[in-house]
Amino acid sequence: MADNAGQDESESSRGDSRGDSTPGDSTIEDTLRLFDDGVTPSSREQLASLHAADQADVLSQLNPEVRALIDCGALHSKAMLIDRRSKVLSYRMTSQCASGSGQFLENIARYLGVGIEDIGALSLKADNPEIVSGICAVLAETDVINMVSRKITTPNILKGIHISMAKRLAGLLRMVKAEGDVLMTGGLAMNAGFLAALQELADNDKRLNIRMLAHEKSQLAGALGAALWGAYRHTCLREKEGLAPPALARAS
């Protein structure tokens, strides 16, 4: 459903819920040995700040020089700034409308008969992208149905969708005053076409001076961040109880 103009994005009412604490010396590799699977919950209201802090924790290891992050997941997208200690300084998240989400893109790809892994490559082949509604997922899907009936090519439809989604994320990045290198995390970070569309918009926007980056572990950033924090808290609790830190299970 379409959002009201004043309700398009929301901001966390607090920064990092963990104060000035940091995950210590834990690393992604150490955490993956401690945990078979790290899963971070995400909800719009109560857990948004916690999820942001999870992302911030892992950003310092994926790319220590980056101070801005845009997380593009299945349900929401989030932009944030962090300091050198991984504390969240500024945070914005898209509204409840699904038109800027990975789930929306997946639904469109299914309708077009395109595999998720092929979306990015096809989008990069577009020569005349057809822009869709960026306000409402229902309207955008109606636009796509109309485009198919008008024989618009699949690459041009996908590039148009990427541009529409990227406009919302560019707005989030402006709100948090991102500049310089920005790391994209979440499943959409693996979509080269979407990454290129966001960079293209940023290059044409005088209010943004950014360079979009992705990492091979970008899709796992939220889960890895939660696991890193879990490992740190587990160690702290053991030390508080007078127990030795947990031994890492080394790979055979």
C-alpha positions as CSV (number, residue, x, y, z in Angstrom):
1,M,0.0,0.0,0.0
2,A,1.1,3.5,-0.7
3,D,2.7,5.4,2.3
4,N,2.0,8.9,3.4
5,A,4.7,11.4,2.5
6,G,5.7,11.9,6.1
7,Q,5.8,8.2,6.8
8,D,8.1,7.0,4.1
9,E,11.1,6.3,6.3
10,S,11.6,5.9,10.1
11,E,14.6,6.6,12.3
12,S,15.7,4.6,15.3
13,S,15.0,6.6,18.4
14,R,18.3,5.5,19.9
15,G,21.7,4.8,18.6
16,D,23.5,1.6,19.5
17,S,21.5,-0.2,22.2
18,R,24.8,-1.6,23.5
19,G,26.3,1.8,24.5
20,D,30.1,1.9,24.2
21,S,30.7,-1.8,24.3
22,T,32.4,-3.6,21.4
23,P,32.6,-7.3,20.5
24,G,36.2,-7.5,21.7
25,D,38.6,-9.6,19.7
26,S,36.1,-12.1,18.2
27,T,36.4,-12.5,14.5
28,I,34.1,-13.9,11.9
29,E,36.2,-17.0,11.5
30,D,36.2,-17.6,15.2
31,T,32.5,-17.1,15.5
32,L,31.7,-19.5,12.6
33,R,33.6,-22.1,14.6
34,L,31.7,-21.4,17.8
35,F,28.3,-21.3,16.1
36,D,26.9,-23.6,13.4
37,D,24.4,-20.9,12.4
38,G,24.0,-17.3,13.5
39,V,20.5,-15.8,12.9
40,T,19.5,-12.3,13.7
41,P,15.8,-11.4,14.1
42,S,14.5,-8.2,12.5
43,S,11.3,-6.4,13.2
44,R,10.3,-2.9,12.4
45,E,9.7,-1.5,15.9
46,Q,11.4,-3.4,18.8
47,L,14.4,-5.0,17.1
48,A,15.4,-2.4,14.4
49,S,18.2,-0.8,16.5
50,L,19.5,-4.2,17.7
51,H,19.7,-5.4,14.1
52,A,21.5,-2.2,13.1
53,A,24.1,-2.8,15.9
54,D,24.6,-6.4,14.6
55,Q,25.4,-5.0,11.2
56,A,27.7,-2.4,12.6
57,D,29.6,-5.0,14.6
58,V,30.5,-7.0,11.5
59,L,31.1,-4.0,9.2
60,S,34.4,-3.3,11.0
61,Q,35.7,-6.7,9.9
62,L,34.2,-6.9,6.4
63,N,35.7,-3.5,5.6
64,P,37.4,-1.6,8.5
65,E,37.6,1.7,6.6
66,V,34.0,2.0,5.8
67,R,31.8,4.2,8.0
68,A,28.5,3.9,6.1
69,L,26.3,0.9,5.4
70,I,23.1,0.1,3.5
71,D,21.5,-3.1,4.4
72,C,19.0,-4.4,1.7
73,G,17.0,-7.4,3.0
74,A,13.9,-9.3,2.1
75,L,11.5,-7.0,4.0
76,H,13.2,-3.6,4.7
77,S,16.3,-1.6,3.8
78,K,18.3,0.3,6.3
79,A,21.1,2.9,6.1
80,M,23.4,3.8,8.9
81,L,26.6,5.6,9.9
82,I,29.0,4.1,12.5
83,D,32.1,5.3,14.2
84,R,35.5,3.5,14.5
85,R,34.2,1.5,17.5
86,S,31.2,0.2,15.6
87,K,28.7,2.5,17.5
88,V,25.7,3.4,15.4
89,L,25.6,7.2,15.0
90,S,22.7,7.6,12.6
91,Y,20.1,5.2,11.3
92,R,17.2,5.2,8.8
93,M,14.9,2.4,7.6
94,T,12.3,2.2,4.8
95,S,8.7,2.1,5.6
96,Q,6.3,-0.9,5.6
97,C,5.8,-0.7,1.8
98,A,7.5,-3.6,0.1
99,S,8.5,-1.8,-3.1
100,G,12.1,-1.3,-1.9
101,S,12.6,-4.9,-0.7
102,G,14.3,-8.0,-1.9
103,Q,11.0,-9.9,-1.6
104,F,9.4,-7.5,-4.0
105,L,12.1,-8.0,-6.6
106,E,11.9,-11.8,-6.1
107,N,8.1,-11.6,-6.8
108,I,8.7,-9.6,-10.0
109,A,11.4,-12.0,-11.2
110,R,9.1,-15.0,-10.6
111,Y,6.4,-13.3,-12.7
112,L,8.9,-12.7,-15.5
113,G,10.2,-16.2,-15.3
114,V,13.7,-15.1,-14.3
115,G,15.9,-16.9,-11.7
116,I,17.1,-14.8,-8.8
117,E,20.7,-15.4,-9.7
118,D,20.1,-14.0,-13.2
119,I,18.4,-10.8,-12.3
120,G,21.6,-8.7,-12.0
121,A,23.2,-9.8,-15.2
122,L,20.1,-9.3,-17.2
123,S,19.6,-5.8,-15.7
124,L,23.1,-4.8,-16.9
125,K,22.1,-5.6,-20.5
126,A,19.3,-2.9,-20.5
127,D,19.4,-0.2,-23.1
128,N,16.2,1.7,-22.4
129,P,15.0,1.0,-18.8
130,E,11.3,1.4,-18.1
131,I,10.8,3.0,-14.7
132,V,8.1,1.6,-12.4
133,S,6.2,3.0,-9.4
134,G,8.6,3.5,-6.5
135,I,5.8,4.2,-4.0
136,C,3.7,1.1,-3.8
137,A,4.5,-2.5,-4.5
138,V,1.0,-3.2,-5.8
139,L,1.2,-0.4,-8.3
140,A,4.7,-1.5,-9.4
141,E,3.5,-5.0,-10.1
142,T,0.7,-3.6,-12.1
143,D,3.2,-1.5,-14.1
144,V,5.3,-4.7,-14.8
145,I,2.2,-6.5,-16.1
146,N,1.5,-3.6,-18.4
147,M,5.1,-3.5,-19.6
148,V,5.0,-7.2,-20.5
149,S,1.9,-6.6,-22.5
150,R,3.7,-3.8,-24.3
151,K,6.6,-6.1,-25.2
152,I,9.1,-4.3,-23.1
153,T,12.2,-6.4,-22.8
154,T,13.0,-8.2,-19.6
155,P,16.4,-6.4,-19.1
156,N,14.7,-3.0,-19.4
157,I,12.0,-4.0,-17.0
158,L,14.5,-5.2,-14.4
159,K,16.7,-2.2,-14.8
160,G,13.7,0.0,-14.3
161,I,12.8,-1.8,-11.1
162,H,16.4,-1.5,-9.9
163,I,16.4,2.2,-10.5
164,S,13.0,2.7,-8.7
165,M,14.3,0.7,-5.7
166,A,17.6,2.5,-5.7
167,K,15.9,5.9,-5.5
168,R,14.4,5.0,-2.1
169,L,17.8,3.8,-0.8
170,A,19.6,6.9,-2.1
171,G,17.1,8.9,0.0
172,L,18.1,7.0,3.1
173,L,21.8,7.6,2.4
174,R,21.1,11.3,2.1
175,M,19.3,11.3,5.4
176,V,22.1,9.7,7.3
177,K,24.6,12.0,5.4
178,A,26.6,9.1,4.0
179,E,29.8,10.0,2.1
180,G,32.8,8.1,0.7
181,D,32.7,4.3,0.6
182,V,29.4,2.7,1.5
183,L,29.1,-1.1,2.0
184,M,26.0,-2.8,0.9
185,T,24.9,-5.9,2.9
186,G,21.9,-8.2,2.7
187,G,20.9,-10.4,-0.2
188,L,20.6,-7.6,-2.7
189,A,24.3,-6.9,-2.3
190,M,24.8,-10.0,-4.5
191,N,22.8,-8.3,-7.3
192,A,25.4,-6.6,-9.5
193,G,22.6,-4.8,-11.5
194,F,21.1,-3.3,-8.4
195,L,24.5,-2.2,-7.0
196,A,25.2,-0.5,-10.4
197,A,21.8,1.2,-10.4
198,L,22.4,2.7,-7.0
199,Q,25.9,3.9,-8.0
200,E,24.5,5.4,-11.2
201,L,21.9,7.4,-9.2
202,A,24.5,8.5,-6.7
203,D,26.8,9.7,-9.5
204,N,24.0,11.9,-10.9
205,D,23.0,13.3,-7.5
206,K,25.0,16.3,-6.4
207,R,23.9,15.7,-2.8
208,L,25.6,12.3,-2.7
209,N,29.3,11.7,-2.9
210,I,29.6,7.9,-2.4
211,R,31.2,4.8,-3.8
212,M,29.1,1.6,-3.5
213,L,30.9,-1.6,-2.4
214,A,30.0,-5.2,-1.7
215,H,31.8,-8.0,0.1
216,E,31.6,-11.7,-0.6
217,K,30.1,-12.1,2.9
218,S,27.7,-9.2,2.5
219,Q,24.6,-11.5,2.5
220,L,25.6,-12.9,5.9
221,A,26.4,-9.6,7.6
222,G,23.3,-9.5,9.9
223,A,23.7,-13.1,11.0
224,L,27.4,-12.8,11.5
225,G,27.0,-9.6,13.5
226,A,24.5,-11.2,15.8
227,A,26.8,-14.2,16.2
228,L,29.8,-12.0,16.9
229,W,27.9,-10.2,19.6
230,G,26.6,-13.5,21.0
231,A,30.2,-14.8,21.2
232,Y,31.3,-11.7,23.0
233,R,28.4,-11.8,25.5
234,H,29.0,-15.5,26.1
235,T,32.6,-14.9,26.9
236,C,31.7,-12.0,29.2
237,L,29.2,-14.1,31.2
238,R,31.7,-16.9,31.6
239,E,34.3,-14.5,32.9
240,K,31.8,-13.0,35.3
241,E,31.1,-16.5,36.7
242,G,34.8,-17.1,37.1
243,L,34.9,-19.6,34.2
244,A,37.6,-19.8,31.5
245,P,36.7,-18.4,28.0
246,P,35.2,-21.0,25.7
247,A,37.7,-23.0,23.6
248,L,37.3,-22.7,19.9
249,A,36.6,-25.8,18.0
250,R,39.2,-25.9,15.3
251,A,38.3,-27.3,11.9
252,S,39.9,-30.7,11.3
